[in-house]
């Protein structure tokens, strides 16, 4: 994660910020360079997560339509 000019966090898979500094951990606590948070697009548990949501009626398509 790196902070933008307005102090908003920006999550990234990159290890270096655009200005050349190493990215920070997204988790609170002391910064550990070897434990920086990386969010992988390769989701190995997606099938199981969708099956559970479908079983318990938690998918967005199973929710009532929002009133506008």
N, CA, C, O and CB atoms as a CASP TS submission, in Angstrom:
PFRMAT TS
TARGET T0000
AUTHOR 0000-0000-0000
METHOD Language model
MODEL 1
PARENT N/A
ATOM      1  N   UNK     1       0.850  -1.164   0.000  1.00  0.00           N
ATOM      2  CA  UNK     1       0.000   0.000   0.000  1.00  0.00           C
ATOM      3  C   UNK     1       0.894   1.224   0.000  1.00  0.00           C
ATOM      4  O   UNK     1       1.952   1.234   0.629  1.00  0.00           O
ATOM      5  CB  UNK     1      -0.966  -0.001   1.213  1.00  0.00           C
ATOM      6  N   UNK     2       0.465   2.254  -0.707  1.00  0.00           N
ATOM      7  CA  UNK     2       1.172   3.518  -0.618  1.00  0.00           C
ATOM      8  C   UNK     2       0.154   4.633  -0.473  1.00  0.00           C
ATOM      9  O   UNK     2      -0.990   4.498  -0.906  1.00  0.00           O
ATOM     10  CB  UNK     2       2.074   3.746  -1.855  1.00  0.00           C
ATOM     11  N   UNK     3       0.569   5.738   0.137  1.00  0.00           N
ATOM     12  CA  UNK     3      -0.322   6.862   0.377  1.00  0.00           C
ATOM     13  C   UNK     3      -0.234   7.836  -0.780  1.00  0.00           C
ATOM     14  O   UNK     3       0.851   8.160  -1.263  1.00  0.00           O
ATOM     15  CB  UNK     3       0.018   7.564   1.702  1.00  0.00           C
ATOM     16  N   UNK     4      -1.414   8.302  -1.223  1.00  0.00           N
ATOM     17  CA  UNK     4      -1.459   9.285  -2.289  1.00  0.00           C
ATOM     18  C   UNK     4      -1.363  10.675  -1.665  1.00  0.00           C
ATOM     19  O   UNK     4      -1.273  10.790  -0.443  1.00  0.00           O
ATOM     20  CB  UNK     4      -2.757   9.135  -3.140  1.00  0.00           C
ATOM     21  N   UNK     5      -1.380  11.727  -2.472  1.00  0.00           N
ATOM     22  CA  UNK     5      -1.212  13.087  -1.967  1.00  0.00           C
ATOM     23  C   UNK     5      -2.289  13.478  -0.966  1.00  0.00           C
ATOM     24  O   UNK     5      -2.020  14.250  -0.046  1.00  0.00           O
ATOM     25  CB  UNK     5      -1.211  14.064  -3.112  1.00  0.00           C
ATOM     26  N   UNK     6      -3.515  12.956  -1.129  1.00  0.00           N
ATOM     27  CA  UNK     6      -4.601  13.298  -0.212  1.00  0.00           C
ATOM     28  C   UNK     6      -4.669  12.329   0.969  1.00  0.00           C
ATOM     29  O   UNK     6      -5.700  12.259   1.637  1.00  0.00           O
ATOM     30  CB  UNK     6      -5.933  13.306  -0.956  1.00  0.00           C
ATOM     31  N   UNK     7      -3.604  11.588   1.239  1.00  0.00           N
ATOM     32  CA  UNK     7      -3.477  10.640   2.357  1.00  0.00           C
ATOM     33  C   UNK     7      -4.391   9.432   2.239  1.00  0.00           C
ATOM     34  O   UNK     7      -4.574   8.712   3.221  1.00  0.00           O
ATOM     35  CB  UNK     7      -3.763  11.342   3.651  1.00  0.00           C
ATOM     36  N   UNK     8      -4.962   9.188   1.086  1.00  0.00           N
ATOM     37  CA  UNK     8      -5.777   7.991   0.878  1.00  0.00           C
ATOM     38  C   UNK     8      -4.845   6.835   0.531  1.00  0.00           C
ATOM     39  O   UNK     8      -3.871   7.014  -0.201  1.00  0.00           O
ATOM     40  CB  UNK     8      -6.845   8.215  -0.251  1.00  0.00           C
ATOM     41  N   UNK     9      -5.146   5.650   1.056  1.00  0.00           N
ATOM     42  CA  UNK     9      -4.320   4.488   0.762  1.00  0.00           C
ATOM     43  C   UNK     9      -4.642   3.922  -0.604  1.00  0.00           C
ATOM     44  O   UNK     9      -5.799   3.929  -1.024  1.00  0.00           O
ATOM     45  CB  UNK     9      -4.506   3.421   1.822  1.00  0.00           C
ATOM     46  N   UNK    10      -3.651   3.442  -1.289  1.00  0.00           N
ATOM     47  CA  UNK    10      -3.825   2.839  -2.599  1.00  0.00           C
ATOM     48  C   UNK    10      -3.200   1.451  -2.542  1.00  0.00           C
ATOM     49  O   UNK    10      -1.983   1.325  -2.403  1.00  0.00           O
ATOM     50  CB  UNK    10      -3.182   3.719  -3.734  1.00  0.00           C
ATOM     51  N   UNK    11      -4.021   0.410  -2.650  1.00  0.00           N
ATOM     52  CA  UNK    11      -3.520  -0.960  -2.592  1.00  0.00           C
ATOM     53  C   UNK    11      -2.931  -1.345  -3.939  1.00  0.00           C
ATOM     54  O   UNK    11      -3.471  -0.997  -4.989  1.00  0.00           O
ATOM     55  CB  UNK    11      -4.641  -1.943  -2.188  1.00  0.00           C
ATOM     56  N   UNK    12      -1.837  -2.054  -3.897  1.00  0.00           N
ATOM     57  CA  UNK    12      -1.138  -2.392  -5.118  1.00  0.00           C
ATOM     58  C   UNK    12      -0.444  -3.740  -4.971  1.00  0.00           C
ATOM     59  O   UNK    12      -0.173  -4.188  -3.857  1.00  0.00           O
ATOM     60  CB  UNK    12      -0.128  -1.302  -5.480  1.00  0.00           C
ATOM     61  N   UNK    13      -0.160  -4.378  -6.087  1.00  0.00           N
ATOM     62  CA  UNK    13       0.638  -5.600  -6.089  1.00  0.00           C
ATOM     63  C   UNK    13       2.121  -5.286  -6.244  1.00  0.00           C
ATOM     64  O   UNK    13       2.973  -6.159  -6.078  1.00  0.00           O
ATOM     65  CB  UNK    13       0.178  -6.535  -7.208  1.00  0.00           C
ATOM     66  N   UNK    14       2.419  -4.028  -6.564  1.00  0.00           N
ATOM     67  CA  UNK    14       3.798  -3.642  -6.809  1.00  0.00           C
ATOM     68  C   UNK    14       4.559  -3.498  -5.502  1.00  0.00           C
ATOM     69  O   UNK    14       3.971  -3.201  -4.462  1.00  0.00           O
ATOM     70  CB  UNK    14       3.855  -2.341  -7.600  1.00  0.00           C
ATOM     71  N   UNK    15       5.857  -3.706  -5.558  1.00  0.00           N
ATOM     72  CA  UNK    15       6.694  -3.610  -4.365  1.00  0.00           C
ATOM     73  C   UNK    15       7.341  -2.239  -4.221  1.00  0.00           C
ATOM     74  O   UNK    15       7.889  -1.918  -3.167  1.00  0.00           O
ATOM     75  CB  UNK    15       7.765  -4.675  -4.398  1.00  0.00           C
ATOM     76  N   UNK    16       7.280  -1.427  -5.277  1.00  0.00           N
ATOM     77  CA  UNK    16       7.893  -0.104  -5.268  1.00  0.00           C
ATOM     78  C   UNK    16       6.823   0.934  -5.602  1.00  0.00           C
ATOM     79  O   UNK    16       6.027   0.744  -6.523  1.00  0.00           O
ATOM     80  CB  UNK    16       9.084  -0.027  -6.277  1.00  0.00           C
ATOM     81  N   UNK    17       6.812   2.043  -4.838  1.00  0.00           N
ATOM     82  CA  UNK    17       5.891   3.145  -5.114  1.00  0.00           C
ATOM     83  C   UNK    17       6.319   3.848  -6.392  1.00  0.00           C
ATOM     84  O   UNK    17       7.445   3.662  -6.854  1.00  0.00           O
ATOM     85  CB  UNK    17       5.845   4.147  -3.927  1.00  0.00           C
ATOM     86  N   UNK    18       5.418   4.669  -6.980  1.00  0.00           N
ATOM     87  CA  UNK    18       5.800   5.395  -8.194  1.00  0.00           C
ATOM     88  C   UNK    18       7.007   6.317  -7.994  1.00  0.00           C
ATOM     89  O   UNK    18       7.737   6.588  -8.947  1.00  0.00           O
ATOM     90  CB  UNK    18       4.627   6.207  -8.685  1.00  0.00           C
ATOM     91  N   UNK    19       7.226   6.803  -6.762  1.00  0.00           N
ATOM     92  CA  UNK    19       8.371   7.688  -6.520  1.00  0.00           C
ATOM     93  C   UNK    19       9.646   6.928  -6.138  1.00  0.00           C
ATOM     94  O   UNK    19      10.662   7.553  -5.836  1.00  0.00           O
ATOM     95  CB  UNK    19       8.028   8.677  -5.427  1.00  0.00           C
ATOM     96  N   UNK    20       9.607   5.577  -6.146  1.00  0.00           N
ATOM     97  CA  UNK    20      10.799   4.781  -5.918  1.00  0.00           C
ATOM     98  C   UNK    20      10.945   4.200  -4.526  1.00  0.00           C
ATOM     99  O   UNK    20      11.829   3.372  -4.306  1.00  0.00           O
ATOM    100  CB  UNK    20      11.966   5.591  -6.206  1.00  0.00           C
ATOM    101  N   UNK    21      10.111   4.602  -3.579  1.00  0.00           N
ATOM    102  CA  UNK    21      10.191   4.058  -2.216  1.00  0.00           C
ATOM    103  C   UNK    21       9.483   2.709  -2.150  1.00  0.00           C
ATOM    104  O   UNK    21       8.584   2.457  -2.953  1.00  0.00           O
ATOM    105  CB  UNK    21       9.568   5.044  -1.191  1.00  0.00           C
ATOM    106  N   UNK    22       9.864   1.827  -1.209  1.00  0.00           N
ATOM    107  CA  UNK    22       9.145   0.551  -1.063  1.00  0.00           C
ATOM    108  C   UNK    22       7.736   0.781  -0.529  1.00  0.00           C
ATOM    109  O   UNK    22       7.505   1.720   0.232  1.00  0.00           O
ATOM    110  CB  UNK    22       9.916  -0.403  -0.125  1.00  0.00           C
ATOM    111  N   UNK    23       6.801  -0.068  -0.922  1.00  0.00           N
ATOM    112  CA  UNK    23       5.425   0.072  -0.457  1.00  0.00           C
ATOM    113  C   UNK    23       5.320  -0.314   1.010  1.00  0.00           C
ATOM    114  O   UNK    23       6.164  -1.048   1.523  1.00  0.00           O
ATOM    115  CB  UNK    23       4.475  -0.786  -1.304  1.00  0.00           C
ATOM    116  N   UNK    24       4.280   0.180   1.691  1.00  0.00           N
ATOM    117  CA  UNK    24       4.045  -0.092   3.100  1.00  0.00           C
ATOM    118  C   UNK    24       3.102  -1.268   3.256  1.00  0.00           C
ATOM    119  O   UNK    24       2.389  -1.629   2.320  1.00  0.00           O
ATOM    120  CB  UNK    24       3.481   1.142   3.805  1.00  0.00           C
ATOM    121  N   UNK    25       3.098  -1.859   4.428  1.00  0.00           N
ATOM    122  CA  UNK    25       2.160  -2.933   4.731  1.00  0.00           C
ATOM    123  C   UNK    25       0.773  -2.351   4.932  1.00  0.00           C
ATOM    124  O   UNK    25       0.635  -1.261   5.487  1.00  0.00           O
ATOM    125  CB  UNK    25       2.606  -3.723   5.981  1.00  0.00           C
ATOM    126  N   UNK    26      -0.253  -3.056   4.491  1.00  0.00           N
ATOM    127  CA  UNK    26      -1.630  -2.610   4.676  1.00  0.00           C
ATOM    128  C   UNK    26      -2.141  -2.964   6.061  1.00  0.00           C
ATOM    129  O   UNK    26      -3.230  -2.539   6.448  1.00  0.00           O
ATOM    130  CB  UNK    26      -2.534  -3.221   3.614  1.00  0.00           C
ATOM    131  N   UNK    27      -1.367  -3.737   6.811  1.00  0.00           N
ATOM    132  CA  UNK    27      -1.783  -4.169   8.136  1.00  0.00           C
ATOM    133  C   UNK    27      -1.184  -3.255   9.194  1.00  0.00           C
ATOM    134  O   UNK    27      -0.052  -2.797   9.040  1.00  0.00           O
ATOM    135  CB  UNK    27      -1.370  -5.627   8.387  1.00  0.00           C
ATOM    136  N   UNK    28      -1.931  -2.978  10.278  1.00  0.00           N
ATOM    137  CA  UNK    28      -1.382  -2.120  11.325  1.00  0.00           C
ATOM    138  C   UNK    28      -0.231  -2.805  12.055  1.00  0.00           C
ATOM    139  O   UNK    28      -0.088  -4.027  12.016  1.00  0.00           O
ATOM    140  CB  UNK    28      -2.474  -1.730  12.321  1.00  0.00           C
ATOM    141  N   UNK    29       0.562  -2.014  12.700  1.00  0.00           N
ATOM    142  CA  UNK    29       1.680  -2.565  13.450  1.00  0.00           C
ATOM    143  C   UNK    29       2.994  -2.092  12.879  1.00  0.00           C
ATOM    144  O   UNK    29       3.019  -1.296  11.940  1.00  0.00           O
ATOM    145  CB  UNK    29       1.629  -4.079  13.454  1.00  0.00           C
ATOM    146  N   UNK    30       4.084  -2.575  13.438  1.00  0.00           N
ATOM    147  CA  UNK    30       5.392  -2.145  12.937  1.00  0.00           C
ATOM    148  C   UNK    30       5.605  -2.637  11.510  1.00  0.00           C
ATOM    149  O   UNK    30       5.252  -3.771  11.185  1.00  0.00           O
ATOM    150  CB  UNK    30       6.520  -2.661  13.853  1.00  0.00           C
ATOM    151  N   UNK    31       6.174  -1.801  10.664  1.00  0.00           N
ATOM    152  CA  UNK    31       6.390  -2.219   9.271  1.00  0.00           C
ATOM    153  C   UNK    31       7.436  -3.319   9.174  1.00  0.00           C
ATOM    154  O   UNK    31       8.541  -3.183   9.700  1.00  0.00           O
ATOM    155  CB  UNK    31       6.815  -1.025   8.414  1.00  0.00           C
ATOM    156  N   UNK    32       7.093  -4.375   8.520  1.00  0.00           N
ATOM    157  CA  UNK    32       8.013  -5.477   8.276  1.00  0.00           C
ATOM    158  C   UNK    32       8.180  -5.602   6.771  1.00  0.00           C
ATOM    159  O   UNK    32       7.213  -5.870   6.058  1.00  0.00           O
ATOM    160  CB  UNK    32       7.497  -6.819   8.910  1.00  0.00           C
ATOM    161  N   UNK    33       9.377  -5.415   6.293  1.00  0.00           N
ATOM    162  CA  UNK    33       9.585  -5.388   4.852  1.00  0.00           C
ATOM    163  C   UNK    33       9.234  -6.710   4.200  1.00  0.00           C
ATOM    164  O   UNK    33       8.804  -6.727   3.046  1.00  0.00           O
ATOM    165  CB  UNK    33      11.014  -5.032   4.541  1.00  0.00           C
ATOM    166  N   UNK    34       9.406  -7.821   4.908  1.00  0.00           N
ATOM    167  CA  UNK    34       9.147  -9.116   4.296  1.00  0.00           C
ATOM    168  C   UNK    34       7.703  -9.551   4.447  1.00  0.00           C
ATOM    169  O   UNK    34       7.343 -10.620   3.953  1.00  0.00           O
ATOM    170  CB  UNK    34      10.048 -10.154   4.892  1.00  0.00           C
ATOM    171  N   UNK    35       6.852  -8.764   5.113  1.00  0.00           N
ATOM    172  CA  UNK    35       5.454  -9.123   5.286  1.00  0.00           C
ATOM    173  C   UNK    35       4.510  -8.078   4.709  1.00  0.00           C
ATOM    174  O   UNK    35       3.405  -7.906   5.223  1.00  0.00           O
ATOM    175  CB  UNK    35       5.154  -9.328   6.746  1.00  0.00           C
ATOM    176  N   UNK    36       4.908  -7.392   3.677  1.00  0.00           N
ATOM    177  CA  UNK    36       4.011  -6.411   3.087  1.00  0.00           C
ATOM    178  C   UNK    36       2.829  -7.125   2.459  1.00  0.00           C
ATOM    179  O   UNK    36       2.973  -8.212   1.898  1.00  0.00           O
ATOM    180  CB  UNK    36       4.744  -5.546   2.042  1.00  0.00           C
ATOM    181  N   UNK    37       1.665  -6.510   2.557  1.00  0.00           N
ATOM    182  CA  UNK    37       0.443  -7.132   2.046  1.00  0.00           C
ATOM    183  C   UNK    37       0.457  -7.115   0.527  1.00  0.00           C
ATOM    184  O   UNK    37       0.706  -6.080  -0.092  1.00  0.00           O
ATOM    185  CB  UNK    37      -0.815  -6.408   2.584  1.00  0.00           C
ATOM    186  N   UNK    38       0.196  -8.237  -0.050  1.00  0.00           N
ATOM    187  CA  UNK    38       0.066  -8.357  -1.504  1.00  0.00           C
ATOM    188  C   UNK    38      -1.264  -9.040  -1.767  1.00  0.00           C
ATOM    189  O   UNK    38      -1.574 -10.069  -1.166  1.00  0.00           O
ATOM    190  CB  UNK    38       1.272  -9.162  -2.146  1.00  0.00           C
ATOM    191  N   UNK    39      -2.031  -8.476  -2.650  1.00  0.00           N
ATOM    192  CA  UNK    39      -3.335  -9.020  -2.962  1.00  0.00           C
ATOM    193  C   UNK    39      -3.257  -9.665  -4.334  1.00  0.00           C
ATOM    194  O   UNK    39      -3.160  -8.974  -5.348  1.00  0.00           O
ATOM    195  CB  UNK    39      -4.436  -7.924  -2.912  1.00  0.00           C
ATOM    196  N   UNK    40      -3.300 -10.968  -4.363  1.00  0.00           N
ATOM    197  CA  UNK    40      -3.106 -11.705  -5.598  1.00  0.00           C
ATOM    198  C   UNK    40      -4.406 -11.809  -6.386  1.00  0.00           C
ATOM    199  O   UNK    40      -5.451 -12.098  -5.802  1.00  0.00           O
ATOM    200  CB  UNK    40      -2.556 -13.092  -5.303  1.00  0.00           C
ATOM    201  N   UNK    41      -4.368 -11.582  -7.692  1.00  0.00           N
ATOM    202  CA  UNK    41      -5.561 -11.795  -8.516  1.00  0.00           C
ATOM    203  C   UNK    41      -5.880 -13.280  -8.678  1.00  0.00           C
ATOM    204  O   UNK    41      -6.973 -13.631  -9.122  1.00  0.00           O
ATOM    205  CB  UNK    41      -5.373 -11.153  -9.889  1.00  0.00           C
ATOM    206  N   UNK    42      -4.945 -14.150  -8.325  1.00  0.00           N
ATOM    207  CA  UNK    42      -5.156 -15.588  -8.391  1.00  0.00           C
ATOM    208  C   UNK    42      -5.856 -16.030  -7.110  1.00  0.00           C
ATOM    209  O   UNK    42      -5.209 -16.205  -6.077  1.00  0.00           O
ATOM    210  CB  UNK    42      -3.806 -16.351  -8.589  1.00  0.00           C
ATOM    211  N   UNK    43      -7.174 -16.209  -7.173  1.00  0.00           N
ATOM    212  CA  UNK    43      -7.969 -16.557  -5.992  1.00  0.00           C
ATOM    213  C   UNK    43      -8.227 -18.056  -5.996  1.00  0.00           C
ATOM    214  O   UNK    43      -9.069 -18.540  -6.753  1.00  0.00           O
ATOM    215  CB  UNK    43      -9.313 -15.764  -5.961  1.00  0.00           C
ATOM    216  N   UNK    44      -7.511 -18.789  -5.160  1.00  0.00           N
ATOM    217  CA  UNK    44      -7.610 -20.245  -5.157  1.00  0.00           C
ATOM    218  C   UNK    44      -8.865 -20.764  -4.467  1.00  0.00           C
ATOM    219  O   UNK    44      -9.245 -21.914  -4.685  1.00  0.00           O
ATOM    220  CB  UNK    44      -6.403 -20.830  -4.492  1.00  0.00           C
ATOM    221  N   UNK    45      -9.518 -19.950  -3.644  1.00  0.00           N
ATOM    222  CA  UNK    45     -10.692 -20.400  -2.889  1.00  0.00           C
ATOM    223  C   UNK    45     -11.997 -19.811  -3.435  1.00  0.00           C
ATOM    224  O   UNK    45     -13.030 -19.896  -2.770  1.00  0.00           O
ATOM    225  CB  UNK    45     -10.537 -20.027  -1.421  1.00  0.00           C
ATOM    226  N   UNK    46     -11.969 -19.225  -4.616  1.00  0.00           N
ATOM    227  CA  UNK    46     -13.146 -18.566  -5.171  1.00  0.00           C
ATOM    228  C   UNK    46     -14.321 -19.522  -5.336  1.00  0.00           C
ATOM    229  O   UNK    46     -15.448 -19.173  -4.983  1.00  0.00           O
ATOM    230  CB  UNK    46     -12.806 -17.943  -6.504  1.00  0.00           C
ATOM    231  N   UNK    47     -14.084 -20.702  -5.856  1.00  0.00           N
ATOM    232  CA  UNK    47     -15.167 -21.656  -6.105  1.00  0.00           C
ATOM    233  C   UNK    47     -15.885 -22.017  -4.806  1.00  0.00           C
ATOM    234  O   UNK    47     -17.115 -22.061  -4.769  1.00  0.00           O
ATOM    235  CB  UNK    47     -14.619 -22.928  -6.778  1.00  0.00           C
ATOM    236  N   UNK    48     -15.129 -22.273  -3.748  1.00  0.00           N
ATOM    237  CA  UNK    48     -15.736 -22.630  -2.469  1.00  0.00           C
ATOM    238  C   UNK    48     -16.493 -21.448  -1.861  1.00  0.00           C
ATOM    239  O   UNK    48     -17.563 -21.632  -1.280  1.00  0.00           O
ATOM    240  CB  UNK    48     -14.664 -23.124  -1.496  1.00  0.00           C
ATOM    241  N   UNK    49     -15.950 -20.249  -1.990  1.00  0.00           N
ATOM    242  CA  UNK    49     -16.606 -19.063  -1.446  1.00  0.00           C
ATOM    243  C   UNK    49     -17.940 -18.799  -2.147  1.00  0.00           C
ATOM    244  O   UNK    49     -18.929 -18.473  -1.490  1.00  0.00           O
ATOM    245  CB  UNK    49     -15.689 -17.842  -1.580  1.00  0.00           C
ATOM    246  N   UNK    50     -17.975 -18.935  -3.469  1.00  0.00           N
ATOM    247  CA  UNK    50     -19.213 -18.732  -4.222  1.00  0.00           C
ATOM    248  C   UNK    50     -20.227 -19.817  -3.879  1.00  0.00           C
ATOM    249  O   UNK    50     -21.418 -19.528  -3.766  1.00  0.00           O
ATOM    250  CB  UNK    50     -18.932 -18.724  -5.738  1.00  0.00           C
ATOM    251  N   UNK    51     -19.780 -21.055  -3.712  1.00  0.00           N
ATOM    252  CA  UNK    51     -20.696 -22.147  -3.356  1.00  0.00           C
ATOM    253  C   UNK    51     -21.340 -21.900  -1.997  1.00  0.00           C
ATOM    254  O   UNK    51     -22.538 -22.132  -1.832  1.00  0.00           O
ATOM    255  CB  UNK    51     -19.951 -23.493  -3.346  1.00  0.00           C
ATOM    256  N   UNK    52     -20.565 -21.433  -1.025  1.00  0.00           N
ATOM    257  CA  UNK    52     -21.126 -21.131   0.298  1.00  0.00           C
ATOM    258  C   UNK    52     -22.114 -19.977   0.241  1.00  0.00           C
ATOM    259  O   UNK    52     -23.172 -20.032   0.868  1.00  0.00           O
ATOM    260  CB  UNK    52     -20.010 -20.804   1.284  1.00  0.00           C
ATOM    261  N   UNK    53     -21.775 -18.931  -0.508  1.00  0.00           N
ATOM    262  CA  UNK    53     -22.690 -17.788  -0.624  1.00  0.00           C
ATOM    263  C   UNK    53     -23.985 -18.207  -1.313  1.00  0.00           C
ATOM    264  O   UNK    53     -25.065 -17.752  -0.937  1.00  0.00           O
ATOM    265  CB  UNK    53     -22.023 -16.633  -1.403  1.00  0.00           C
ATOM    266  N   UNK    54     -23.879 -19.076  -2.323  1.00  0.00           N
ATOM    267  CA  UNK    54     -25.075 -19.551  -3.006  1.00  0.00           C
ATOM    268  C   UNK    54     -25.924 -20.397  -2.063  1.00  0.00           C
ATOM    269  O   UNK    54     -27.148 -20.267  -2.057  1.00  0.00           O
ATOM    270  CB  UNK    54     -24.697 -20.357  -4.258  1.00  0.00           C
ATOM    271  N   UNK    55     -25.299 -21.256  -1.272  1.00  0.00           N
ATOM    272  CA  UNK    55     -26.014 -22.131  -0.343  1.00  0.00           C
ATOM    273  C   UNK    55     -26.787 -21.331   0.703  1.00  0.00           C
ATOM    274  O   UNK    55     -27.908 -21.699   1.053  1.00  0.00           O
ATOM    275  CB  UNK    55     -25.036 -23.077   0.347  1.00  0.00           C
ATOM    276  N   UNK    56     -26.208 -20.253   1.201  1.00  0.00           N
ATOM    277  CA  UNK    56     -26.842 -19.480   2.262  1.00  0.00           C
ATOM    278  C   UNK    56     -27.563 -18.232   1.753  1.00  0.00           C
ATOM    279  O   UNK    56     -27.981 -17.395   2.553  1.00  0.00           O
ATOM    280  CB  UNK    56     -25.812 -19.081   3.275  1.00  0.00           C
ATOM    281  N   UNK    57     -27.716 -18.095   0.427  1.00  0.00           N
ATOM    282  CA  UNK    57     -28.482 -16.992  -0.145  1.00  0.00           C
ATOM    283  C   UNK    57     -27.820 -15.638   0.008  1.00  0.00           C
ATOM    284  O   UNK    57     -28.508 -14.640   0.224  1.00  0.00           O
ATOM    285  CB  UNK    57     -29.824 -16.944   0.476  1.00  0.00           C
ATOM    286  N   UNK    58     -26.501 -15.580  -0.099  1.00  0.00           N
ATOM    287  CA  UNK    58     -25.780 -14.330   0.100  1.00  0.00           C
ATOM    288  C   UNK    58     -25.236 -13.714  -1.184  1.00  0.00           C
ATOM    289  O   UNK    58     -24.563 -12.684  -1.135  1.00  0.00           O
ATOM    290  CB  UNK    58     -24.657 -14.556   1.045  1.00  0.00           C
ATOM    291  N   UNK    59     -25.514 -14.327  -2.326  1.00  0.00           N
ATOM    292  CA  UNK    59     -25.050 -13.749  -3.583  1.00  0.00           C
ATOM    293  C   UNK    59     -25.832 -12.474  -3.882  1.00  0.00           C
ATOM    294  O   UNK    59     -27.005 -12.380  -3.522  1.00  0.00           O
ATOM    295  CB  UNK    59     -25.196 -14.763  -4.744  1.00  0.00           C
ATOM    296  N   UNK    60     -25.207 -11.487  -4.533  1.00  0.00           N
ATOM    297  CA  UNK    60     -25.924 -10.248  -4.856  1.00  0.00           C
ATOM    298  C   UNK    60     -27.188 -10.486  -5.686  1.00  0.00           C
ATOM    299  O   UNK    60     -28.153  -9.730  -5.570  1.00  0.00           O
ATOM    300  CB  UNK    60     -25.004  -9.306  -5.602  1.00  0.00           C
ATOM    301  N   UNK    61     -27.190 -11.526  -6.520  1.00  0.00           N
ATOM    302  CA  UNK    61     -28.380 -11.809  -7.330  1.00  0.00           C
ATOM    303  C   UNK    61     -29.501 -12.426  -6.506  1.00  0.00           C
ATOM    304  O   UNK    61     -30.641 -12.478  -6.967  1.00  0.00           O
ATOM    305  CB  UNK    61     -28.022 -12.736  -8.479  1.00  0.00           C
ATOM    306  N   UNK    62     -29.204 -12.894  -5.299  1.00  0.00           N
ATOM    307  CA  UNK    62     -30.216 -13.489  -4.436  1.00  0.00           C
ATOM    308  C   UNK    62     -30.773 -12.482  -3.430  1.00  0.00           C
ATOM    309  O   UNK    62     -31.640 -12.826  -2.626  1.00  0.00           O
ATOM    310  CB  UNK    62     -29.634 -14.684  -3.701  1.00  0.00           C
ATOM    311  N   UNK    63     -30.287 -11.250  -3.469  1.00  0.00           N
ATOM    312  CA  UNK    63     -30.747 -10.211  -2.545  1.00  0.00           C
ATOM    313  C   UNK    63     -31.925  -9.465  -3.164  1.00  0.00           C
ATOM    314  O   UNK    63     -32.034  -9.406  -4.388  1.00  0.00           O
ATOM    315  CB  UNK    63     -29.597  -9.225  -2.198  1.00  0.00           C
ATOM    316  N   UNK    64     -32.813  -8.891  -2.340  1.00  0.00           N
ATOM    317  CA  UNK    64     -33.896  -8.083  -2.896  1.00  0.00           C
ATOM    318  C   UNK    64     -33.331  -6.829  -3.569  1.00  0.00           C
ATOM    319  O   UNK    64     -32.280  -6.315  -3.187  1.00  0.00           O
ATOM    320  CB  UNK    64     -34.907  -7.694  -1.790  1.00  0.00           C
ATOM    321  N   UNK    65     -34.049  -6.363  -4.564  1.00  0.00           N
ATOM    322  CA  UNK    65     -33.608  -5.175  -5.294  1.00  0.00           C
ATOM    323  C   UNK    65     -33.637  -3.961  -4.367  1.00  0.00           C
ATOM    324  O   UNK    65     -34.585  -3.793  -3.599  1.00  0.00           O
ATOM    325  CB  UNK    65     -34.500  -4.931  -6.543  1.00  0.00           C
ATOM    326  N   UNK    66     -32.603  -3.108  -4.430  1.00  0.00           N
ATOM    327  CA  UNK    66     -32.593  -1.915  -3.575  1.00  0.00           C
ATOM    328  C   UNK    66     -33.651  -0.913  -4.035  1.00  0.00           C
ATOM    329  O   UNK    66     -33.903  -0.761  -5.230  1.00  0.00           O
ATOM    330  CB  UNK    66     -31.196  -1.255  -3.581  1.00  0.00           C
ATOM    331  N   UNK    67     -34.253  -0.244  -3.084  1.00  0.00           N
ATOM    332  CA  UNK    67     -35.238   0.789  -3.422  1.00  0.00           C
ATOM    333  C   UNK    67     -34.506   2.098  -3.637  1.00  0.00           C
ATOM    334  O   UNK    67     -33.689   2.511  -2.814  1.00  0.00           O
ATOM    335  CB  UNK    67     -36.322   0.936  -2.307  1.00  0.00           C
ATOM    336  N   UNK    68     -34.803   2.736  -4.733  1.00  0.00           N
ATOM    337  CA  UNK    68     -34.119   3.988  -5.066  1.00  0.00           C
ATOM    338  C   UNK    68     -34.931   5.178  -4.724  1.00  0.00           C
ATOM    339  O   UNK    68     -34.494   6.308  -4.943  1.00  0.00           O
ATOM    340  CB  UNK    68     -33.773   4.035  -6.507  1.00  0.00           C
TER
END
